[in-house]
Amino acid sequence: MTQQFTSYDDMVAQVIETCGPDIRLATILGLGKPNRLINALYDTVKDRSDLSLTIFTALSLNPPEPASDLESRFLTPFVERLYGKDFPRLKYADDMKAGKLPGNIHVEEFYTQPGSYVKSAQGQQNYNSLNYTEVADALSTKGINVVFQRVSANDSGEYSLSSNTDLTQDVLDRIQQAGQPRPFCVGEVDHNLPWVGGKAVMPSQFFDAIVNVTSTNDQLFALPRQPVSDSDFAIGFYASLLVKDGGTLQVGIGALADALCYALVLRHTDNALYRKIINALNPDVLASDLVREYGGYEPFETGVYGCSEMVNEGFRVLVEQGIMKRRVVDDLALMRKLNAGQLSAAEQETVESEGKYLRGGFYLGSPEFYQWIEEQGAQPNTLEMDRIGRINSVTGPDYELEVEQRRHARFMNICMMATPLGGAASETLPDGRVVSGVGGQYNFVSMAADLPEARSVLMLHAARGDKQESNVRWNLSNLTIPRHLRDIYVTEYGIADLRFASDEECIQRMLSVSASGSVTSLKEQAVAAGKLKASFDISTIKQKNSPEILGKRLAEFRRNGSLIDYPLGSDFTPVEQKLVTALQILRRSTSTTAGKLQLIYRALTTQLPDYEEEVSRMSLSEATSLKEKLTARLLRYALFSIE
């Protein structure tokens, strides 16, 4: 019989009574965390020396915090609007970031909010490097005695795992298989969490206890959509050429994913404009063997099937634009007939009424996106939330079914840096500090090798920052993807197909998509290692692979509005969008003393417009102190410089 609680304190007391003094909590990643319940347990244990708490989790999400007065002026109203004034920040995450976890509390995360613990010794020491598909096995060795998850509820007494079907069931299965007692399973009902049907639905007895605090009305955590740069767009458009009609798509998150999905939308809805942009980037790429064999540039007739650990904003747009529409069913015989074009009318109706065009393990996005999830989740033939053991692996007993469902699979992901020999560093810095985590990236690359017709595509910027520091390095420590699993890389300067290529071919192809300022050094290192002939010509690469040339190629499309900063929509107001760009300029320009002095001189000696709306939004309209007046002047100059 499921126990019902209406108080966090009572629920915590029951957890302590059930688990004893050594509480070992597994709680789901991302949106599925019941923040207030976790905080209540954390506060209780923190104040009691007779208790200990170990938390096993991932992706502990907290709203952004300002690092300066100017950032505070921008972020405070924005955060209150997007998250609400009383959003429950995860206290253990804040304490770990500050190095203040108490001695009786330990936290292990296998994936972190990107960059959140780079400067935290506790965060770095407590990171656990695991493939997403290994997490359930790992947790079965940790002595888990309690599980927390946020759920949605219906009037029939059922609960939906909704945002997170990824791990809970797999973890409980592995614990049972290991012959260990089932953990005390607690669900917290969130009335704002979308109801998702199908495999996400659990019977009432699945949970040992349910806590439902009706006064809790927190907004769901949202990911603000970021502006898309010229290099982001170039990468996205190149990558879009590798998606095959009738295929399968897995996509990551961020500006590169937004650029890719927008490019796919243009390919489908305005093909002439799409080709014009592609031709501006590279007039030869449409006729390449790689695009002809593994991708395409025509509108989508059959459409694509989405199968991705994370369902995000880009998938919403692809569904709405009629691109993600290829349905699959969990019936091998029927899938074979479907792919062979041999369905009867009745079988076709079964596919249309029961098949799914999108399958995911967890979801995360904007408030608008969550409304869409609610609509999709209520239908029987659209979205299926499933276990990560099914999403991120194809080598189990259903391999033949996966082959039929995931035709022409494209696993589109992001890495930080790569080597000319094909290795990728996606989550760990050369000194060993973790930026985020492996997550599912190795799984994606592995699946691309296991499935016929599949390809892994790793997207990265060829260079970063004002100094154009190369992201293609001859030597890289702490690789996420070894070079023997190399496949396709895409940068803003093109596509490098490394699969089954010799080392010299890999180097030549990676140099062709590297930044102009780095190719001489990369060539010299490759030649010195005996990996590349000294006669390899890099003169054309040095001439064309620069941000200036790229900007000129895309300038027409920026001017006429074909390429906008927020192609999938924005959580910022139009005024805030301008301020985001201006604040980025100020951050870059003030990173050095010389840059700061130069910026101040230009701001004070340039005649500037008032920018009343923007200055008012930053609460600087009535600046009184010298500091505020200078800050307002610098802001106006930054706004002036982007016009």
Secondary structure, 3 states (H helix, E strand, C coil): CCEEECCHHHHHHHHHHHHCCEEEEEECCHHHCCHHHHHHHHHHHHCCCCCEEEEEECCCCCCCCCCCHHHHHHHHHHHHHHHCCCCCCCHHHHHHHCCCCCCCEEEEECCCCCCCCCCCHHHHHCECCCEHHHHHHHHCCCCCCEEEEEEEECCCCCEECCCECCCHHHHHHHHHHCCCCCCEEEEEECCCCCCCCHHHEECHHHCCEEECCCCCCCCCCCCCCCCCCHHHHHHHHHHHCCCCCCCEEEECCCHHHHHHHHHHHHHHHCHHHHHHHHHHHCCCHHHCHHHHHHCCCCCCCCCEEEEEEEECHHHHHHHHCCCECCCECCCHHHHHHHHCCCCCHHHHHHHHHHCECEEEEEECCCHHHHHHHHHHHCCCCCEEECCHHHHCCCCCCCHHHHHHHCCCEEEEEECCEECCCCCEECCECCCCCECCCCECHHHHHHHHHHCCCCEEEEECCCEECCCCEECECCCCCCCCECHHHCCEEEECCEEEECCCCCHHHHHHHHHHCCCHHHHHHHHHHHHHCCCCCCCCCCHHHHHHCCHHHHHHHHHHHHHCCCCCCCCCCCCCCHHHHHHHHHHHHHHHHCCCHHHHHHHHHHHHHCCCCCCHHHHHHCCCCCCCCHHHHHHHHHHHHHHHHCC
